[in-house]
Every structure is written in C-alpha cells, then in structure tokens.
Amino acid sequence: MNAFCAISKFVIANKMEEEVKVAFLNRAHLVDGAPGFLRMEVLRPIDRTEEFWLLTFWSDQMAFNLWHRSHQYHDSHKGIPKGLKLVPGETTVRRFELICS
C-alpha cells in the first residue's frame, strides 16, 4: 500500500475559532517525531471559519494506528482550548490511501 492520509473534520459550536487556530499554531509538535509521520496540514474554509480540517500524512496506516493509540496522541490534545464545544454530528475521521502528491 502507498502512503496513508487521515483527514479529520470538526466544527466549532461556540465561537472559539481563533483560540483553536492559535492552539494549532502553538501546538507541541508531539506527532512530528512519531514513527512513520510525514507531515500535517490544518485547513479551514474561508467561507466557514468555524470548520477545521486536519490532514496527517503517514508512511502507512499501521504507523497512524500506533500513533492514534499512543499516550502521546492523548497528550497532544492537552492544548485544546478550555471550554471548546463542537457541533454534534459534524466531527468525522476518514482514512485514505495516498496515490500521489
């Protein structure tokens, strides 16, 4: 299998878009050293700034699965702004085979 990409989408429910943006800009970079990690992109639509898309690229799906079950994965979420609320039913995680880039 080729490289792997996990794409997460979530929507902020309580007007904390800027706090989330700052949290990503100041993230601890814990994932950067994970085996198989290639890169991460964080996007949000210009016409819907409360929506965030997180793309992580990996050498393979197993590397992602190991990260996702790790203590560091859970530690990486400690930077989430306090009081953040997400729109129910708007959070998704999809897994993709990366064909080319």
N, CA, C and O atoms as CSV, one atom per row, in Angstrom:
chain,resi,resn,atom,element,x,y,z
A,1,MET,N,N,0.836,-1.186,0.000
A,1,MET,CA,C,0.000,0.000,0.000
A,1,MET,C,C,0.877,1.243,0.000
A,1,MET,O,O,1.938,1.266,0.623
A,2,ASN,N,N,0.437,2.248,-0.686
A,2,ASN,CA,C,1.139,3.525,-0.714
A,2,ASN,C,C,0.988,4.244,0.618
A,2,ASN,O,O,0.418,3.704,1.566
A,3,ALA,N,N,1.499,5.454,0.678
A,3,ALA,CA,C,1.385,6.261,1.888
A,3,ALA,C,C,-0.085,6.423,2.259
A,3,ALA,O,O,-0.982,6.112,1.476
A,4,PHE,N,N,-0.302,6.912,3.456
A,4,PHE,CA,C,-1.628,6.964,4.065
A,4,PHE,C,C,-1.905,8.380,4.546
A,4,PHE,O,O,-0.993,9.092,4.966
A,5,CYS,N,N,-3.169,8.785,4.483
A,5,CYS,CA,C,-3.586,10.102,4.979
A,5,CYS,C,C,-4.850,9.936,5.808
A,5,CYS,O,O,-5.805,9.293,5.373
A,6,ALA,N,N,-4.855,10.512,6.992
A,6,ALA,CA,C,-6.061,10.577,7.817
A,6,ALA,C,C,-6.564,12.012,7.760
A,6,ALA,O,O,-5.805,12.955,7.986
A,7,ILE,N,N,-7.847,12.171,7.457
A,7,ILE,CA,C,-8.443,13.502,7.358
A,7,ILE,C,C,-9.562,13.607,8.386
A,7,ILE,O,O,-10.530,12.847,8.356
A,8,SER,N,N,-9.407,14.566,9.296
A,8,SER,CA,C,-10.405,14.814,10.330
A,8,SER,C,C,-11.067,16.157,10.057
A,8,SER,O,O,-10.421,17.110,9.621
A,9,LYS,N,N,-12.359,16.213,10.320
A,9,LYS,CA,C,-13.094,17.472,10.199
A,9,LYS,C,C,-13.881,17.683,11.481
A,9,LYS,O,O,-14.487,16.750,12.009
A,10,PHE,N,N,-13.867,18.912,11.980
A,10,PHE,CA,C,-14.709,19.246,13.117
A,10,PHE,C,C,-15.177,20.689,12.961
A,10,PHE,O,O,-14.557,21.492,12.264
A,11,VAL,N,N,-16.284,20.993,13.626
A,11,VAL,CA,C,-16.887,22.324,13.523
A,11,VAL,C,C,-17.074,22.874,14.931
A,11,VAL,O,O,-17.649,22.218,15.800
A,12,ILE,N,N,-16.576,24.095,15.139
A,12,ILE,CA,C,-16.654,24.759,16.430
A,12,ILE,C,C,-18.079,25.279,16.644
A,12,ILE,O,O,-18.654,25.919,15.763
A,13,ALA,N,N,-18.637,24.997,17.822
A,13,ALA,CA,C,-20.015,25.387,18.113
A,13,ALA,C,C,-20.119,26.695,18.893
A,13,ALA,O,O,-21.180,27.319,18.909
A,14,ASN,N,N,-19.031,27.119,19.539
A,14,ASN,CA,C,-19.153,28.238,20.469
A,14,ASN,C,C,-18.169,29.383,20.206
A,14,ASN,O,O,-17.581,29.937,21.136
A,15,LYS,N,N,-18.004,29.720,18.948
A,15,LYS,CA,C,-17.246,30.927,18.548
A,15,LYS,C,C,-15.807,30.960,19.053
A,15,LYS,O,O,-15.285,32.040,19.326
A,16,MET,N,N,-15.152,29.807,19.186
A,16,MET,CA,C,-13.765,29.763,19.649
A,16,MET,C,C,-12.798,29.475,18.505
A,16,MET,O,O,-11.738,28.887,18.721
A,17,GLU,N,N,-13.160,29.888,17.284
A,17,GLU,CA,C,-12.327,29.605,16.113
A,17,GLU,C,C,-10.911,30.155,16.260
A,17,GLU,O,O,-9.942,29.467,15.937
A,18,GLU,N,N,-10.788,31.366,16.735
A,18,GLU,CA,C,-9.451,31.976,16.836
A,18,GLU,C,C,-8.605,31.274,17.895
A,18,GLU,O,O,-7.397,31.116,17.714
A,19,GLU,N,N,-9.223,30.854,18.993
A,19,GLU,CA,C,-8.484,30.126,20.021
A,19,GLU,C,C,-7.979,28.787,19.480
A,19,GLU,O,O,-6.866,28.368,19.799
A,20,VAL,N,N,-8.793,28.118,18.666
A,20,VAL,CA,C,-8.377,26.847,18.068
A,20,VAL,C,C,-7.251,27.085,17.071
A,20,VAL,O,O,-6.285,26.323,17.027
A,21,LYS,N,N,-7.372,28.134,16.278
A,21,LYS,CA,C,-6.317,28.476,15.321
A,21,LYS,C,C,-4.992,28.706,16.053
A,21,LYS,O,O,-3.955,28.183,15.645
A,22,VAL,N,N,-5.028,29.480,17.119
A,22,VAL,CA,C,-3.819,29.766,17.893
A,22,VAL,C,C,-3.268,28.483,18.519
A,22,VAL,O,O,-2.053,28.294,18.575
A,23,ALA,N,N,-4.153,27.604,18.988
A,23,ALA,CA,C,-3.701,26.335,19.579
A,23,ALA,C,C,-2.946,25.500,18.544
A,23,ALA,O,O,-1.927,24.888,18.862
A,24,PHE,N,N,-3.443,25.476,17.311
A,24,PHE,CA,C,-2.718,24.731,16.272
A,24,PHE,C,C,-1.388,25.412,15.947
A,24,PHE,O,O,-0.380,24.731,15.758
A,25,LEU,N,N,-1.373,26.727,15.880
A,25,LEU,CA,C,-0.127,27.438,15.586
A,25,LEU,C,C,0.921,27.217,16.677
A,25,LEU,O,O,2.120,27.228,16.400
A,26,ASN,N,N,0.470,27.017,17.909
A,26,ASN,CA,C,1.373,26.840,19.049
A,26,ASN,C,C,1.442,25.397,19.530
A,26,ASN,O,O,1.864,25.136,20.657
A,27,ARG,N,N,1.031,24.459,18.683
A,27,ARG,CA,C,0.975,23.058,19.105
A,27,ARG,C,C,2.343,22.548,19.551
A,27,ARG,O,O,3.382,23.088,19.171
A,28,ALA,N,N,2.313,21.504,20.358
A,28,ALA,CA,C,3.542,20.944,20.948
A,28,ALA,C,C,4.370,20.125,19.961
A,28,ALA,O,O,5.497,19.753,20.289
A,29,HIS,N,N,3.870,19.836,18.794
A,29,HIS,CA,C,4.583,19.068,17.760
A,29,HIS,C,C,4.924,17.649,18.215
A,29,HIS,O,O,5.924,17.082,17.774
A,30,LEU,N,N,4.107,17.074,19.090
A,30,LEU,CA,C,4.374,15.724,19.583
A,30,LEU,C,C,4.327,14.692,18.468
A,30,LEU,O,O,5.078,13.717,18.496
A,31,VAL,N,N,3.458,14.893,17.492
A,31,VAL,CA,C,3.325,13.924,16.408
A,31,VAL,C,C,4.542,13.927,15.482
A,31,VAL,O,O,4.822,12.928,14.820
A,32,ASP,N,N,5.254,15.033,15.437
A,32,ASP,CA,C,6.340,15.180,14.470
A,32,ASP,C,C,7.396,14.087,14.558
A,32,ASP,O,O,7.998,13.718,13.550
A,33,GLY,N,N,7.621,13.572,15.757
A,33,GLY,CA,C,8.630,12.538,15.942
A,33,GLY,C,C,8.082,11.119,15.908
A,33,GLY,O,O,8.829,10.162,16.111
A,34,ALA,N,N,6.789,10.975,15.656
A,34,ALA,CA,C,6.178,9.641,15.651
A,34,ALA,C,C,6.699,8.831,14.463
A,34,ALA,O,O,6.819,9.366,13.361
A,35,PRO,N,N,7.007,7.561,14.669
A,35,PRO,CA,C,7.463,6.721,13.555
A,35,PRO,C,C,6.428,6.718,12.421
A,35,PRO,O,O,5.240,6.498,12.654
A,36,GLY,N,N,6.890,6.962,11.214
A,36,GLY,CA,C,6.025,6.936,10.051
A,36,GLY,C,C,5.312,8.239,9.740
A,36,GLY,O,O,4.682,8.358,8.690
A,37,PHE,N,N,5.399,9.229,10.638
A,37,PHE,CA,C,4.746,10.513,10.390
A,37,PHE,C,C,5.496,11.270,9.292
A,37,PHE,O,O,6.725,11.345,9.307
A,38,LEU,N,N,4.748,11.824,8.349
A,38,LEU,CA,C,5.350,12.575,7.248
A,38,LEU,C,C,5.088,14.075,7.354
A,38,LEU,O,O,6.017,14.877,7.263
A,39,ARG,N,N,3.820,14.454,7.548
A,39,ARG,CA,C,3.508,15.880,7.692
A,39,ARG,C,C,2.060,16.055,8.125
A,39,ARG,O,O,1.258,15.122,8.084
A,40,MET,N,N,1.748,17.282,8.540
A,40,MET,CA,C,0.396,17.624,8.942
A,40,MET,C,C,0.016,18.958,8.321
A,40,MET,O,O,0.830,19.879,8.251
A,41,GLU,N,N,-1.214,19.051,7.877
A,41,GLU,CA,C,-1.774,20.296,7.344
A,41,GLU,C,C,-3.061,20.582,8.106
A,41,GLU,O,O,-3.855,19.673,8.349
A,42,VAL,N,N,-3.269,21.830,8.480
A,42,VAL,CA,C,-4.511,22.244,9.127
A,42,VAL,C,C,-5.133,23.315,8.251
A,42,VAL,O,O,-4.498,24.322,7.936
A,43,LEU,N,N,-6.381,23.092,7.860
A,43,LEU,CA,C,-7.084,23.986,6.942
A,43,LEU,C,C,-8.432,24.377,7.529
A,43,LEU,O,O,-8.987,23.670,8.369
A,44,ARG,N,N,-8.951,25.518,7.072
A,44,ARG,CA,C,-10.339,25.859,7.347
A,44,ARG,C,C,-10.875,26.647,6.164
A,44,ARG,O,O,-10.158,27.466,5.589
A,45,PRO,N,N,-12.134,26.408,5.791
A,45,PRO,CA,C,-12.708,27.119,4.653
A,45,PRO,C,C,-12.845,28.615,4.940
A,45,PRO,O,O,-13.224,29.011,6.043
A,46,ILE,N,N,-12.544,29.411,3.975
A,46,ILE,CA,C,-12.669,30.865,4.120
A,46,ILE,C,C,-14.116,31.260,4.351
A,46,ILE,O,O,-14.393,32.217,5.073
A,47,ASP,N,N,-15.042,30.526,3.737
A,47,ASP,CA,C,-16.459,30.875,3.859
A,47,ASP,C,C,-17.154,30.202,5.047
A,47,ASP,O,O,-18.357,30.380,5.238
A,48,ARG,N,N,-16.408,29.431,5.846
A,48,ARG,CA,C,-16.979,28.793,7.045
A,48,ARG,C,C,-15.849,28.572,8.044
A,48,ARG,O,O,-15.387,27.446,8.228
A,49,THR,N,N,-15.407,29.643,8.684
A,49,THR,CA,C,-14.200,29.604,9.508
A,49,THR,C,C,-14.351,28.797,10.792
A,49,THR,O,O,-13.361,28.538,11.477
A,50,GLU,N,N,-15.558,28.401,11.124
A,50,GLU,CA,C,-15.744,27.554,12.305
A,50,GLU,C,C,-15.462,26.077,12.006
A,50,GLU,O,O,-15.484,25.242,12.910
A,51,GLU,N,N,-15.201,25.764,10.750
A,51,GLU,CA,C,-14.928,24.383,10.318
A,51,GLU,C,C,-13.419,24.205,10.141
A,51,GLU,O,O,-12.768,25.017,9.485
A,52,PHE,N,N,-12.870,23.148,10.724
A,52,PHE,CA,C,-11.443,22.857,10.616
A,52,PHE,C,C,-11.240,21.488,9.996
A,52,PHE,O,O,-11.994,20.552,10.263
A,53,TRP,N,N,-10.217,21.383,9.168
A,53,TRP,CA,C,-9.820,20.120,8.542
A,53,TRP,C,C,-8.370,19.861,8.925
A,53,TRP,O,O,-7.511,20.728,8.770
A,54,LEU,N,N,-8.112,18.676,9.420
A,54,LEU,CA,C,-6.769,18.277,9.832
A,54,LEU,C,C,-6.357,17.090,8.975
A,54,LEU,O,O,-7.010,16.047,8.996
A,55,LEU,N,N,-5.271,17.249,8.218
A,55,LEU,CA,C,-4.755,16.191,7.351
A,55,LEU,C,C,-3.411,15.755,7.895
A,55,LEU,O,O,-2.497,16.570,8.021
A,56,THR,N,N,-3.281,14.470,8.220
A,56,THR,CA,C,-1.984,13.951,8.634
A,56,THR,C,C,-1.568,12.883,7.628
A,56,THR,O,O,-2.366,12.039,7.223
A,57,PHE,N,N,-0.310,12.943,7.240
A,57,PHE,CA,C,0.250,12.043,6.228
A,57,PHE,C,C,1.258,11.121,6.901
A,57,PHE,O,O,2.083,11.546,7.709
A,58,TRP,N,N,1.161,9.833,6.536
A,58,TRP,CA,C,1.947,8.784,7.187
A,58,TRP,C,C,2.553,7.852,6.151
A,58,TRP,O,O,2.087,7.782,5.014
A,59,SER,N,N,3.590,7.142,6.551
A,59,SER,CA,C,4.199,6.156,5.657
A,59,SER,C,C,3.236,5.008,5.378
A,59,SER,O,O,3.253,4.423,4.295
A,60,ASP,N,N,2.398,4.690,6.361
A,60,ASP,CA,C,1.414,3.614,6.195
A,60,ASP,C,C,0.355,3.722,7.290
A,60,ASP,O,O,0.517,4.470,8.255
A,61,GLN,N,N,-0.713,2.978,7.129
A,61,GLN,CA,C,-1.821,3.050,8.078
A,61,GLN,C,C,-1.429,2.517,9.455
A,61,GLN,O,O,-1.923,3.012,10.468
A,62,MET,N,N,-0.556,1.523,9.507
A,62,MET,CA,C,-0.130,0.983,10.794
A,62,MET,C,C,0.545,2.057,11.649
A,62,MET,O,O,0.317,2.124,12.857
A,63,ALA,N,N,1.371,2.894,11.028
A,63,ALA,CA,C,2.028,3.972,11.769
A,63,ALA,C,C,0.991,4.910,12.371
A,63,ALA,O,O,1.115,5.317,13.526
A,64,PHE,N,N,-0.031,5.255,11.590
A,64,PHE,CA,C,-1.106,6.103,12.102
A,64,PHE,C,C,-1.828,5.415,13.256
A,64,PHE,O,O,-2.072,6.038,14.289
A,65,ASN,N,N,-2.167,4.151,13.093
A,65,ASN,CA,C,-2.887,3.424,14.139
A,65,ASN,C,C,-2.089,3.387,15.439
A,65,ASN,O,O,-2.652,3.558,16.520
A,66,LEU,N,N,-0.769,3.163,15.338
A,66,LEU,CA,C,0.077,3.145,16.530
A,66,LEU,C,C,0.083,4.502,17.215
A,66,LEU,O,O,-0.006,4.581,18.440
A,67,TRP,N,N,0.188,5.568,16.435
A,67,TRP,CA,C,0.142,6.927,16.990
A,67,TRP,C,C,-1.207,7.178,17.658
A,67,TRP,O,O,-1.269,7.694,18.774
A,68,HIS,N,N,-2.264,6.817,16.982
A,68,HIS,CA,C,-3.617,7.112,17.453
A,68,HIS,C,C,-3.920,6.421,18.785
A,68,HIS,O,O,-4.755,6.897,19.554
A,69,ARG,N,N,-3.250,5.308,19.057
A,69,ARG,CA,C,-3.445,4.584,20.315
A,69,ARG,C,C,-2.402,4.960,21.377
A,69,ARG,O,O,-2.438,4.415,22.481
A,70,SER,N,N,-1.494,5.859,21.078
A,70,SER,CA,C,-0.387,6.164,21.985
A,70,SER,C,C,-0.762,7.198,23.048
A,70,SER,O,O,-1.740,7.934,22.917
A,71,HIS,N,N,0.052,7.223,24.104
A,71,HIS,CA,C,-0.117,8.238,25.144
A,71,HIS,C,C,0.188,9.622,24.586
A,71,HIS,O,O,-0.442,10.605,24.977
A,72,GLN,N,N,1.155,9.703,23.669
A,72,GLN,CA,C,1.496,10.998,23.091
A,72,GLN,C,C,0.322,11.577,22.305
A,72,GLN,O,O,0.115,12.790,22.310
A,73,TYR,N,N,-0.444,10.724,21.632
A,73,TYR,CA,C,-1.638,11.198,20.925
A,73,TYR,C,C,-2.581,11.889,21.908
A,73,TYR,O,O,-3.065,12.991,21.651
A,74,HIS,N,N,-2.834,11.230,23.027
A,74,HIS,CA,C,-3.727,11.822,24.024
A,74,HIS,C,C,-3.114,13.086,24.618
A,74,HIS,O,O,-3.826,14.061,24.861
A,75,ASP,N,N,-1.795,13.081,24.857
A,75,ASP,CA,C,-1.117,14.275,25.365
A,75,ASP,C,C,-1.194,15.432,24.373
A,75,ASP,O,O,-1.254,16.594,24.774
A,76,SER,N,N,-1.193,15.114,23.080
A,76,SER,CA,C,-1.214,16.175,22.069
A,76,SER,C,C,-2.528,16.963,22.104
A,76,SER,O,O,-2.594,18.077,21.585
A,77,HIS,N,N,-3.555,16.400,22.702
A,77,HIS,CA,C,-4.841,17.084,22.772
A,77,HIS,C,C,-4.975,17.964,24.012
A,77,HIS,O,O,-6.012,18.598,24.211
A,78,LYS,N,N,-3.945,18.008,24.840
A,78,LYS,CA,C,-3.991,18.853,26.041
A,78,LYS,C,C,-3.989,20.333,25.692
A,78,LYS,O,O,-4.344,21.164,26.528
A,79,GLY,N,N,-3.591,20.677,24.465
A,79,GLY,CA,C,-3.578,22.071,24.041
A,79,GLY,C,C,-4.926,22.573,23.543
A,79,GLY,O,O,-5.046,23.729,23.136
A,80,ILE,N,N,-5.934,21.718,23.572
A,80,ILE,CA,C,-7.276,22.141,23.142
A,80,ILE,C,C,-7.782,23.216,24.100
A,80,ILE,O,O,-7.738,23.037,25.317
A,81,PRO,N,N,-8.259,24.323,23.555
A,81,PRO,CA,C,-8.738,25.406,24.438
A,81,PRO,C,C,-9.840,24.926,25.388
A,81,PRO,O,O,-10.747,24.192,24.995
A,82,LYS,N,N,-9.736,25.357,26.635
A,82,LYS,CA,C,-10.734,25.009,27.644
A,82,LYS,C,C,-12.085,25.590,27.244
A,82,LYS,O,O,-12.173,26.728,26.783
A,83,GLY,N,N,-13.128,24.798,27.427
A,83,GLY,CA,C,-14.480,25.247,27.129
A,83,GLY,C,C,-14.916,25.051,25.692
A,83,GLY,O,O,-16.045,25.388,25.335
A,84,LEU,N,N,-14.032,24.505,24.855
A,84,LEU,CA,C,-14.357,24.307,23.442
A,84,LEU,C,C,-15.520,23.338,23.291
A,84,LEU,O,O,-15.556,22.288,23.932
A,85,LYS,N,N,-16.468,23.701,22.437
A,85,LYS,CA,C,-17.597,22.826,22.129
A,85,LYS,C,C,-17.661,22.638,20.619
A,85,LYS,O,O,-17.460,23.577,19.849
A,86,LEU,N,N,-17.947,21.396,20.212
A,86,LEU,CA,C,-18.047,21.060,18.800
A,86,LEU,C,C,-19.505,20.819,18.430
A,86,LEU,O,O,-20.316,20.429,19.270
A,87,VAL,N,N,-19.823,21.053,17.175
A,87,VAL,CA,C,-21.169,20.802,16.674
A,87,VAL,C,C,-21.382,19.287,16.615
A,87,VAL,O,O,-20.634,18.592,15.927
A,88,PRO,N,N,-22.384,18.766,17.322
A,88,PRO,CA,C,-22.639,17.324,17.287
A,88,PRO,C,C,-22.924,16.853,15.859
A,88,PRO,O,O,-23.610,17.528,15.092
A,89,GLY,N,N,-22.387,15.691,15.525
A,89,GLY,CA,C,-22.618,15.108,14.213
A,89,GLY,C,C,-21.775,15.679,13.093
A,89,GLY,O,O,-21.872,15.218,11.956
A,90,GLU,N,N,-20.940,16.682,13.387
A,90,GLU,CA,C,-20.102,17.314,12.361
A,90,GLU,C,C,-18.646,16.858,12.428
A,90,GLU,O,O,-17.828,17.299,11.621
A,91,THR,N,N,-18.311,15.986,13.372
A,91,THR,CA,C,-16.937,15.513,13.504
A,91,THR,C,C,-16.792,14.190,12.768
A,91,THR,O,O,-17.553,13.250,12.995
A,92,THR,N,N,-15.800,14.132,11.879
A,92,THR,CA,C,-15.540,12.914,11.125
A,92,THR,C,C,-14.047,12.661,11.044
A,92,THR,O,O,-13.244,13.592,11.106
A,93,VAL,N,N,-13.682,11.403,10.908
A,93,VAL,CA,C,-12.307,10.999,10.614
A,93,VAL,C,C,-12.401,10.010,9.462
A,93,VAL,O,O,-13.088,8.993,9.557
A,94,ARG,N,N,-11.712,10.314,8.384
A,94,ARG,CA,C,-11.689,9.429,7.207
A,94,ARG,C,C,-10.254,8.994,6.969
A,94,ARG,O,O,-9.316,9.732,7.267
A,95,ARG,N,N,-10.088,7.808,6.438
A,95,ARG,CA,C,-8.768,7.236,6.156
A,95,ARG,C,C,-8.641,7.056,4.655
A,95,ARG,O,O,-9.555,6.556,3.999
A,96,PHE,N,N,-7.496,7.469,4.113
A,96,PHE,CA,C,-7.280,7.458,2.668
A,96,PHE,C,C,-5.943,6.836,2.310
A,96,PHE,O,O,-4.950,7.011,3.016
A,97,GLU,N,N,-5.932,6.113,1.211
A,97,GLU,CA,C,-4.679,5.711,0.596
A,97,GLU,C,C,-4.210,6.914,-0.221
A,97,GLU,O,O,-4.978,7.477,-1.002
A,98,LEU,N,N,-2.950,7.304,-0.038
A,98,LEU,CA,C,-2.384,8.410,-0.813
A,98,LEU,C,C,-1.803,7.837,-2.094
A,98,LEU,O,O,-0.816,7.103,-2.058
A,99,ILE,N,N,-2.407,8.166,-3.215
A,99,ILE,CA,C,-1.972,7.647,-4.516
A,99,ILE,C,C,-0.760,8.417,-5.019
A,99,ILE,O,O,0.236,7.817,-5.425
A,100,CYS,N,N,-0.839,9.750,-4.995
A,100,CYS,CA,C,0.296,10.582,-5.408
A,100,CYS,C,C,0.120,11.969,-4.825
A,100,CYS,O,O,-0.968,12.337,-4.383
A,101,SER,N,N,1.211,12.742,-4.828
A,101,SER,CA,C,1.124,14.141,-4.382
A,101,SER,C,C,2.150,14.962,-5.147
A,101,SER,O,O,2.256,16.170,-4.935
